[in-house]
Amino acid sequence: MNRDVREAGGAVLAVSQFTLGADLSRGRRPGFEGTAKPDVAEPLFSRYVAALRAYGVRVETGRFGAMMEVELVNDGPVTFYWRSKRQAGGGGR
């Protein structure tokens, strides 16, 4: 955990997944009102991938908005759940 992805000789698999932005505060029916529309989200995703590549990271992607099946082996000691201060108060993005 003391090395970044380049130092570790790793790569990034960047997959767009709007369901990660789901609001689960209403119970079993997730809400997606807070997610960006495709015309906003796709350029943001592309900028993220471009920034990683500019940093020298090898990046693989799928097709934005496509139905994809992803298989991976998670080789690491931890999984992080990241929540910003803005989100802590009620789901704002």
C-alpha positions in Angstrom: 0.0 0.0 0.0 3.1 2.2 -0.1 3.4 2.1 -3.9 1.2 3.6 -6.6 0.0 1.5 -9.5 3.0 2.4 -11.7 5.5 1.5 -9.0 3.7 -1.8 -8.4 3.9 -2.5 -12.2 0.1 -2.7 -12.3 -2.6 -1.5 -14.6 -6.1 -0.1 -14.3 -9.3 -1.6 -15.7 -11.7 1.3 -15.9 -15.3 0.4 -16.3 -18.1 2.9 -16.4 -20.8 1.8 -14.0 -23.6 4.2 -13.2 -25.1 1.9 -10.6 -22.2 2.8 -8.3 -24.0 6.2 -7.9 -27.3 4.7 -6.8 -29.1 6.2 -3.8 -30.1 3.4 -1.5 -31.7 5.5 1.2 -35.2 4.5 0.2 -34.9 0.8 0.8 -34.9 -1.9 -1.9 -35.6 0.4 -4.9 -32.4 2.2 -5.8 -32.7 5.7 -7.2 -30.4 7.0 -10.0 -31.5 10.6 -10.0 -28.1 11.8 -8.8 -26.1 10.1 -11.5 -24.8 12.1 -14.5 -26.6 11.7 -17.8 -24.5 10.0 -20.5 -23.7 13.2 -22.4 -22.0 14.5 -19.2 -20.7 11.2 -17.8 -18.9 10.0 -20.9 -16.6 13.0 -21.2 -15.8 12.8 -17.5 -15.0 9.1 -17.8 -12.8 9.8 -20.9 -11.0 12.6 -19.0 -10.3 10.2 -16.1 -8.9 7.6 -18.4 -6.8 10.2 -20.2 -5.4 11.5 -16.9 -4.4 8.0 -15.9 -2.7 7.4 -19.2 -0.9 10.8 -19.0 0.4 9.7 -15.6 1.9 6.7 -17.3 -0.6 4.1 -16.2 -1.6 1.3 -18.5 -5.4 1.5 -18.8 -7.9 -0.9 -20.4 -11.6 0.1 -20.9 -14.7 -1.4 -22.2 -17.3 0.5 -24.2 -19.0 3.3 -22.4 -22.6 2.4 -21.5 -22.4 -1.1 -22.9 -23.5 -4.2 -21.0 -20.3 -5.9 -20.0 -19.3 -8.9 -18.0 -16.0 -8.3 -16.1 -14.0 -11.1 -14.4 -11.1 -10.3 -12.1 -9.0 -11.6 -9.3 -8.7 -9.1 -6.5 -5.2 -9.5 -5.3 -4.9 -7.2 -2.3 -5.1 -6.9 1.4 -8.1 -4.5 1.6 -11.2 -3.1 0.0 -12.0 0.6 0.5 -15.4 2.1 0.8 -14.9 5.7 0.0 -17.4 8.3 1.2 -16.7 12.0 0.9 -17.8 14.6 3.5 -20.3 16.0 0.9 -22.0 12.6 0.7 -22.0 12.0 4.4 -24.8 14.5 5.0 -27.4 12.9 2.7 -26.1 11.5 -0.5 -25.1 14.7 -2.3 -22.6 14.3 -5.1 
